[in-house]
């Protein structure tokens, strides 16, 4: 049987009815994944499944699931994309992995990412750079680049776990032409996640269509006592839905004058389709958007510098021979050897902003700005059910173009995803067309705990395509 082109829904239905030879399926899937790995480099660790049994009473019923390498997986190497954690094999599963396995999901591999999530283009990975399946000379996006690229390239059923701190699910989804859901902060457990920035990190899902990301999200979400930030509200409010009468806001700040003109046109055409479905569309303003990138990077780097302090060559990560060396020289040697340039840059900047005399000036001020950004969204959602914008202001760039960018220019690429991540609201990136032969993403944002809105809007938009 040829499984290419089989949807996730079809696979699960056939699996439950016993119409799929699971051994044959995974044999062919292993061949396909090896070929994609050789061509595009989507995995840090590829899991060869040779003996898979299916519980027909589960929601996933043997569905292949991949996980970003910062999500811990029992018995499978989990490095967060960093050499300092190379060889680390967790003795436990992250909550999302445990829940997926309980519902019949089968882990097929750990996908490539920017080291600890530090990047927009997955070019900061210690395990090679994933290539965009639409054009191998271009980026998959970051930092969940392997997850986005794999989902776009693999013609067999599969859903991916990604992770986002400042746009790391939406960006690769946009660049690769797939669907990415970043949930409300706290809606999906972070237990077992190798941290970047604790107050910003979220685990989400990436799939070929809205129903795929919704399926894995429904399995993974819900209160978890092992995560102190987990939300106890499990009301997903998913009742009758009708696009007619919904009000969509178009933030004027999310269509800057320097945006790629063709991307702007594709997104505005997509918004016209939303209006044709019966929604009411009008312009709105999020006035503190211009402060979102500096606020995001100050907060994220400060928290990252704290989280990464434990990788010092003593209790966590790679070790050396400390005998005869002063402790700070030993720590510097280990960190200098095994951490990448971007990680070192963010540790230094983050540590600086936390120093006595600078904490009030930078970190606490950034947290106050974050509050203003949240207030902007809360005010907007009093008038609108959702906000619509481009996911990224340009299509996936070529690696030769990325090489010419300064770190600051790379950071500014997150201008459309940084603010909603700061606010912790749910967001969905949908493929809505192409520009220069590459996918363009439409971003749907809604209020906290309103994943039902972004998912239902996304489904209706898909149906109209």
C-alpha positions in Angstrom: 0.0 0.0 0.0 1.2 3.5 -0.8 0.7 5.7 2.2 1.8 9.0 0.6 -1.0 11.5 0.5 -2.9 9.8 3.3 -4.2 12.4 5.8 -3.9 12.2 9.5 -7.7 11.7 9.9 -7.7 8.9 7.2 -4.7 7.2 8.9 -6.4 7.2 12.3 -9.7 6.0 10.9 -8.1 3.2 9.0 -5.8 2.2 11.9 -8.7 1.9 14.2 -10.6 -0.3 11.7 -7.5 -2.5 11.2 -7.1 -1.5 7.6 -3.4 -0.5 7.9 -0.5 -3.0 8.2 1.4 -1.0 10.9 4.7 -2.9 10.3 4.5 -2.2 6.6 3.6 1.5 7.3 6.5 2.1 9.7 8.9 0.2 7.5 8.1 2.6 4.6 8.0 5.6 6.9 11.5 4.8 8.2 12.8 4.8 4.6 11.1 8.1 3.9 12.4 9.8 7.0 16.0 8.6 6.3 15.8 10.1 2.8 14.4 13.4 4.1 17.1 13.5 6.8 19.8 13.0 4.2 18.4 15.7 1.9 17.1 18.3 4.4 18.6 17.6 7.9 15.4 17.8 9.9 16.4 15.6 12.8 18.9 15.7 15.6 17.9 12.1 16.5 15.9 9.8 14.3 13.9 7.0 16.0 13.6 3.8 13.9 10.3 2.2 14.8 10.3 -1.5 13.9 7.9 -3.0 16.3 4.8 -0.9 16.8 1.5 -2.1 18.3 -1.7 -0.1 17.9 -4.4 0.4 20.6 -7.5 1.0 18.5 -9.2 2.7 21.4 -6.8 5.7 21.5 -7.2 9.1 19.9 -3.9 8.9 17.8 -4.0 5.1 17.1 -0.3 4.7 16.0 0.1 8.2 14.5 3.7 9.3 13.9 4.7 12.2 16.2 7.9 14.2 16.2 9.2 16.5 19.0 11.4 19.5 19.0 14.7 18.6 20.6 14.1 20.8 23.7 11.2 18.5 24.7 12.5 15.6 26.9 11.8 12.1 25.7 12.5 9.0 27.8 15.3 6.9 26.4 15.9 9.3 23.4 18.6 11.9 23.3 17.3 15.4 24.1 19.8 18.2 23.5 17.9 21.4 23.0 20.0 21.8 19.9 23.2 22.3 21.9 26.5 20.4 22.1 26.6 21.0 25.8 23.8 18.5 26.2 24.9 16.1 23.6 24.4 12.5 24.8 21.8 13.5 27.4 19.1 10.8 27.5 16.2 11.7 29.8 14.9 9.0 32.2 11.4 10.5 31.8 9.0 11.9 29.2 7.8 15.5 29.1 4.1 15.6 30.0 3.1 16.3 26.3 5.1 13.3 25.2 3.6 11.1 27.9 0.1 12.2 26.9 0.7 11.6 23.2 2.0 8.1 23.9 -0.9 7.3 26.2 -3.2 8.1 23.2 -1.3 6.0 20.8 1.2 8.5 19.4 4.5 7.0 18.2 7.7 9.1 18.5 9.6 9.2 15.2 12.4 11.6 16.1 13.7 14.8 17.7 13.7 17.7 15.3 16.5 20.3 14.7 16.2 23.7 16.3 18.3 26.8 17.0 20.4 26.1 20.1 18.1 26.5 23.1 15.7 28.3 20.8 18.0 31.2 20.2 17.2 32.2 16.6 14.7 33.0 13.9 16.2 30.9 11.0 17.4 27.7 12.6 20.9 28.7 11.5 22.2 28.6 15.1 21.8 24.8 15.5 24.7 22.8 16.7 23.5 19.8 14.6 23.3 21.2 11.1 20.8 23.5 9.4 17.4 22.3 8.2 16.5 23.3 4.6 13.2 24.5 3.3 11.5 21.8 1.2 10.1 24.5 -1.2 13.7 25.7 -1.9 16.7 24.1 -0.2 18.6 27.3 -0.5 16.2 29.0 2.0 15.6 28.8 5.7 12.8 26.7 7.3 12.5 29.5 10.0 13.2 29.1 13.6 13.6 28.1 16.1 11.3 25.0 15.4 12.7 24.8 11.9 13.1 21.0 11.8 9.4 20.6 12.8 8.1 23.0 10.2 10.3 21.6 7.4 9.5 18.0 8.2 5.8 18.6 8.3 5.9 20.3 4.9 8.1 17.8 3.3 6.7 14.5 4.6 4.0 13.1 2.4 2.9 10.6 5.0 0.7 11.3 8.1 2.5 13.0 10.9 2.1 15.8 13.5 4.8 17.7 15.3 5.4 19.2 18.7 7.1 22.6 18.4 7.9 25.2 21.1 7.7 28.9 21.0 9.2 31.7 23.1 9.1 34.6 20.6 7.5 33.1 17.5 9.3 29.8 17.1 6.1 27.9 16.0 4.5 30.6 13.8 7.7 31.6 11.9 8.6 28.1 10.6 4.9 27.4 9.9 4.8 30.5 7.7 8.1 29.9 5.9 7.2 26.2 5.2 3.6 26.6 4.3 2.1 24.6 7.2 -0.2 25.3 10.1 1.2 26.1 13.5 -0.7 26.6 16.8 0.9 28.5 19.7 -1.5 28.1 22.7 -2.2 30.4 25.6 0.7 30.4 28.1 0.0 27.7 30.7 -2.6 25.9 28.6 -0.1 23.1 27.7 2.3 21.8 30.3 5.9 22.8 30.2 7.0 20.0 32.4 10.0 18.3 30.7 10.8 21.3 28.5 14.5 22.4 28.4 13.9 26.1 29.2 14.7 29.1 27.2 12.7 31.8 29.1 10.3 30.5 31.8 7.7 33.3 31.5 7.5 33.0 27.8 8.0 29.4 26.7 5.0 27.5 25.3 4.7 24.0 23.7 2.4 23.9 20.6 1.7 21.9 17.5 2.5 21.9 13.8 0.6 20.1 11.1 -0.5 20.1 7.5 -4.0 21.4 8.4 -6.0 22.9 11.3 -7.6 19.6 12.3 -4.1 18.1 12.6 -2.8 20.7 15.0 -6.1 20.7 16.9 -5.9 16.9 17.4 -2.5 16.9 19.0 -3.3 20.1 21.0 -6.4 18.4 22.4 -4.3 15.4 23.5 -1.5 17.5 25.0 -3.4 20.3 26.7 -5.0 20.4 30.1 -3.9 21.0 33.7 -0.7 19.4 34.9 0.2 19.5 38.7 3.9 19.0 37.7 3.9 22.4 36.1 3.4 25.3 38.5 2.4 27.6 35.6 -0.3 25.2 34.3 -3.8 26.6 34.0 -6.7 24.7 35.7 -9.3 26.1 33.4 -10.0 23.3 30.9 -13.1 25.0 29.4 -12.3 25.0 25.6 -15.6 26.7 24.8 -15.9 24.9 21.5 -19.6 25.2 20.7 -21.5 26.2 17.5 -19.3 28.4 15.3 -20.3 30.8 12.5 -18.0 33.3 10.8 -20.9 35.6 10.0 -20.9 38.4 12.4 -17.4 37.9 13.8 -15.4 41.0 14.1 -11.7 41.0 13.0 -9.3 43.8 13.8 -6.4 44.6 11.5 -3.6 46.2 13.5 -2.1 49.1 11.5 1.2 48.6 13.2 1.4 45.0 11.8 1.6 46.4 8.2 4.7 48.6 8.4 5.8 50.6 5.4 8.9 48.5 4.9 7.0 45.2 4.7 7.5 43.1 1.6 4.9 44.5 -0.8 4.0 41.1 -2.2 3.5 39.6 1.2 1.3 42.5 2.1 -0.9 41.9 -0.9 -1.2 38.1 -0.3 -2.3 38.7 3.3 -4.7 41.5 2.4 -6.3 39.2 -0.2 -6.6 36.5 2.5 -8.3 39.0 4.8 -10.7 39.9 1.9 -11.7 36.2 1.8 -12.4 36.3 5.5 -14.7 39.2 4.9 -16.4 37.3 2.1 -17.2 34.6 4.6 -19.3 37.1 6.5 -16.8 38.5 9.0 -16.6 42.2 9.7 -13.2 43.7 9.3 -11.9 47.0 10.5 -8.6 48.7 11.3 -7.4 48.9 14.9 -4.2 50.0 16.8 -1.8 48.3 19.2 0.2 51.4 20.1 3.0 49.8 22.1 4.0 47.4 19.3 7.2 49.4 18.6 8.5 48.5 22.1 7.8 44.8 21.8 11.2 43.7 20.4 13.4 45.4 22.9 11.1 44.4 25.8 11.0 40.8 24.5 14.7 40.4 24.1 15.5 42.0 27.5 13.1 39.7 29.3 14.0 36.6 27.3 17.8 37.1 27.6 17.7 37.8 31.3 15.7 34.6 32.0 17.8 32.6 29.6 21.1 33.7 31.3 19.6 32.4 34.6 18.4 29.1 33.1 21.7 28.4 31.3 23.8 29.0 34.3 23.4 25.4 35.4 25.3 24.2 32.3 28.7 24.8 33.8 30.4 21.4 33.7 29.5 20.3 37.2 26.0 18.9 37.6 24.4 19.4 34.1 25.7 19.1 30.6 29.2 18.3 29.3 32.0 17.9 31.8 35.8 18.1 31.8 38.7 17.6 34.2 38.3 20.2 37.0 41.4 19.1 38.9 44.0 21.9 39.3 41.8 24.6 37.7 40.1 27.5 39.5 36.3 27.0 39.3 35.6 30.0 37.1 38.3 29.1 34.7 36.9 25.5 34.5 33.3 26.8 34.0 34.5 29.3 31.3 36.4 26.5 29.5 33.4 24.2 29.4 30.9 26.8 28.4 33.3 28.3 25.8 33.9 25.0 24.2 30.3 23.6 24.0 28.1 26.7 23.7 27.5 28.5 20.4 28.2 32.1 19.6 24.5 33.2 19.8 24.1 31.5 23.1 27.1 33.2 24.5 25.9 36.6 23.2 22.5 36.1 25.0 24.0 34.9 28.2 26.3 38.0 28.3 23.5 40.4 27.5 21.0 38.7 29.8 23.5 38.7 32.7 24.2 42.4 32.1 20.5 43.4 32.4 20.2 41.5 35.7 23.2 43.1 37.3 22.8 45.4 40.3 22.1 48.9 39.0 20.8 47.7 35.7 18.0 45.4 36.7 15.6 48.3 37.4 16.7 50.1 34.3 16.3 47.2 31.9 14.5 44.1 33.2 11.9 45.7 35.4 11.2 48.4 32.9 10.7 45.8 30.2 8.3 43.9 32.4 6.2 47.1 32.7 6.2 47.5 29.0 5.0 43.9 28.7 2.1 44.9 30.9 1.2 47.7 28.5 1.4 45.4 25.5 -1.0 43.0 27.2 -3.3 45.9 27.9 -3.2 46.8 24.2 -4.5 43.3 23.3 -7.1 43.2 26.1 -8.5 46.5 24.9 -8.6 45.3 21.3 -10.3 42.0 22.2 -13.2 44.0 23.8 -14.1 45.1 20.3 -12.8 42.2 18.2 -13.1 38.4 18.3 -9.6 38.0 16.6 -6.8 40.1 15.1 -5.4 39.3 11.6 -1.9 40.1 10.3 1.0 38.6 8.3 2.8 36.0 10.4 6.2 37.2 9.1 6.9 40.4 7.1 8.8 38.5 4.4 9.0 35.0 2.9 11.7 32.5 3.9 15.1 34.2 3.1 18.0 32.5 1.4 20.9 31.4 3.6 23.2 33.8 1.7 20.9 36.7 2.7 20.8 35.6 6.4 24.6 35.6 6.5 24.6 39.3 5.8 22.2 40.1 8.7 23.5 41.6 12.0 22.2 40.1 15.2 19.9 43.1 15.7 18.4 42.7 12.2 17.8 39.0 13.0 16.0 40.0 16.3 13.9 42.6 14.4 12.6 39.8 12.2 10.3 38.8 15.1 8.4 42.1 15.0 5.1 40.5 14.3 5.4 37.5 16.6 7.2 39.0 19.6 4.3 41.0 21.0 1.7 38.2 21.0 4.3 35.9 22.6 5.0 38.5 25.3 1.3 38.7 26.0 0.9 34.9 26.1 -2.2 34.9 23.8 -3.1 32.0 21.5 -2.1 32.4 17.8 -2.4 30.3 14.7 -0.3 30.7 11.5 -2.1 29.6 8.3 -0.7 29.3 4.8 -2.7 31.8 2.7 -0.8 32.1 -0.6 2.6 32.5 -2.1 5.0 35.3 -2.9 8.1 34.7 -5.1 7.2 31.0 -5.2 7.4 30.7 -1.4 4.6 30.3 1.2 3.1 33.3 3.1 1.5 32.9 6.5 -1.7 34.6 7.9 -1.6 35.1 11.6 -4.8 34.7 13.6 -4.6 36.0 17.2 -7.3 35.9 20.0 -7.7 36.5 23.7 -6.3 34.3 26.4 -7.8 30.8 26.5 -9.6 31.4 23.2 -7.9 28.7 21.2 -11.4 27.7 20.0 -11.6 31.0 18.1 -8.3 30.8 16.3 -8.8 27.1 15.4 -12.4 27.6 14.2 -11.4 30.7 12.1 -8.6 28.7 10.7 -10.8 25.8 9.8 -13.3 28.0 8.0 -10.6 29.8 6.1 -9.1 26.4 5.0 -12.5 25.2 3.8 -12.9 28.4 1.6 -9.5 28.0 0.0 
